[in-house]
Amino acid sequence: MNKSAIKFYPLFLVAVILGSNQLGAEQVDGSDAVSRGIDEIASEIDWEIQRRAEIEELLNQPYPIRRRLNRNDIAVRHKNIRFESGQKATLIYGRLKKAKVAPAVFVIDVEAAALSSAPRRNLWGQSKRKENLEKKSSYLWNSPFGSNLLAHGFLVAYLVTDDLATLRKAKIVDWLDTFDLVRELNSVDQESLFLLSTKEYANLSLYLAARYPFTGFVLEEPQYMLFSRKAYSDIVERSHRMSEAEIWRRTDPTREEKYRSILRDITSPILLIRAEETPAYTFNDKTLIPKLLESNAYFETILLDRQARWITTFGGETGVMNIIPEIKYDVRSLSTWLEEMIIYFKMNSSVDTITAARPVQNRAFASF
């Protein structure tokens, strides 16, 4: 018998006994009601067993939450840079050593800051400098995006600052100079530089994509009004009951033209990550998607059943946050996102990628 199923049978028996007692006391068509109750409970248990089995299967597929990597196979480098504002940042990038020339993916993701600030065990004899660099590069090993992209032969680059507030002070020119720096690396194919942005940086990444010729631009659709000081979360929640015109009227009508002016300047093909079971799906159907079509922007979509990632902060903030958040993933949605996005990158790259070999037991692995 399936071990997962065995765990549910005590609950099943208790529910049947309680249901029988209650129905017997009420004396209302007892046998039929008990039979219906048993069938409903059995159906729910079967559904839960099936759901858990599917998740278990996904975890054993080539796209788990994190890809285990052998440290000896990965070259990690860093460069210290200074923004025009005077603030300092560190450019972290990693690639497979055997990939002499690789497509590059520049990632703008709040998780890079979360992982670089997470506490680590102090190893005996390890210098503070080395420990600090280990923390800053942990996104490459511990992030689903960093580890899976590395394993498929892409150079992964991102910026790390002391806190998220410092990163927000970077000007457009700071980002553009950083992209040029990545593109000019000896190990990067200059015709294959992609931008990957999660929804927390949607405003910033759209401005950047409108000013820089990326090979491709991947964006997780935002859950707020773009290019506005207000999120209009109440309008987002009720957007399924409103028309497109009503949404613009109840938010900020000037934003409609702002959408057009930014989107029409994006020349890179866009891959939009969307999740059906979110209020933002309908909201963007009536705001972002029509403006993409009007702007003649080329875009494709990856459609997820559920939101792939949840970010929780103590203050319940939205958008780009000043504090380190707690991050959780939905296994099924993330697996779909990774698989289809990596195919998109490979199809649009000018060079073929090299996939990392599966790690062998008893060798040195990247820490989790």
Protein Blocks (a to p, Z undefined) as FASTA:
>chain_A
ZZklmmmmmmmmmmmmmmmmmmmmnopakllmmmmmmmmmmmmmmmmmmmmmmmmmmmmm
mbdfbdcddfklpccdddddddfkopacdddddddfklmbacddddddfklmmmmmpccd
ddehiafklmmmmmmmmmmmmpmklmmmmmnopacdddddfblklmmmpcfklmmmmmmm
mmmpmklcfklccddddfklmmmmmmmmmmcccfbdcddddfbdehiabfolmmmmmmmm
pcfklmmmmmcmklmmmmmmmmmmpmbdcdddddfkbfklmmmmmmmmmmmmmnopacdd
dddfbdfbdcddfklpghjdfbdcdddddfklmmmmmmmmmmmmmmmpcbdcddddddde
hiacddZZ
